Amino acid sequence: MSFETALSTHFANALPAEKFVKDSYEALRLHGFEALNPIAWVSVCRDELTYPLLENIRHIWGEAFNFSSLAGMLYLGKTGFTAAHHHAPNEDGHER
């Protein structure tokens, strides 16, 4: 079975990474989130297969705080989330 056939058979509603990131940006923009006022948090597998998704996120949102690890699992605790939170831009007293 070809990749395209398997993808359309098992993941018929899958979106290309570019469309997913663009659509999520547009949805969040309606709530006041734009490229300069939040920080994106990303957790994907560290495999090179995920690089295009990370590049799409950087292109739309700018640099992201990278939680990535094996299989995209979150291996950080309160301290890790606090560190990420402190990197968030502050707009009108709100960190995003």
N, C-alpha and C positions, 0 to 999 in steps of 0.2 A: 504494500500500500504506500502510495507517495505521501510526502509530508502534507501537501495541500489537501489531499483526500482525507487523511487522518484528521487534520485540523477542522475541516468543514463537517466531518462526521461526528467527531466527539466534542467539538467546541464551536458549534454553529454560530453562537452569539459573541464570540471573541472579537475584541477590537484591536486594531493595530495600536502599538504604544503611542505613536504620535497623536492619534485621535483620542485615546483615553486621557492623555495628559492635557490636551487642548480642551476637551469637553469638561474635565474636572476644573480646569482654570476658569472657564466661562461660568460654570455653576457657582464656584466660590466667589467670583467677582461680583455676583449679584448680592453677596453678603458683605461686601467691603474689602475682600481680600484681593490684593493685586501684587505684582511681582516684588515690589519694594517694601511692603509692610508686614509680611509674615516670613517665617523661615520654613522651608519644606523639611520634613523628617522622612527619611527613606530607610526601609529595611527590605533588602532583597538578598538573594544569594550572591556571594562574592564571585561567582562564576562569570567568565567573560560574556556569556550569553545575555546577561542583564545589562551590559554596558550601553546598548542603544536606549533602553528605558531611562537609565540614569542621565544620559546626554539629553534626552527629551525633557526631563524634569529640569535640568540645569538651564536649558535653552528658554524655557517658559518661566521658571521661578527663580533662577539664579542658583547660587551654591546652596546645597542642602546639607543638613546635619545627617551624617551617615551612620545608621545603627547596624548596617549590614554584617551578616555573619553566615556561617554555614546554613544553607537552605533558607536564608532570610529570617531565621528565628531571632527573637529578641532576647539576647543574653546580657541584659543590663538591669540594674535595679533602680531604686529610688535615686541614687547618686547619678547614674547615667541620664535619667530623665531630667533631673534637676540641671545637669550640665547643659543639656540640649535646650532647656527652657531659658537658661541665661544667655543663650545666643540669639534668642528671638528679638526682633526689633520692637521697640516700645513706641507705641503711638497713642497719644492722649492717655497715658497711664495704663495702657493695656498691652501686654506682650502677646504677640501672635506667632 
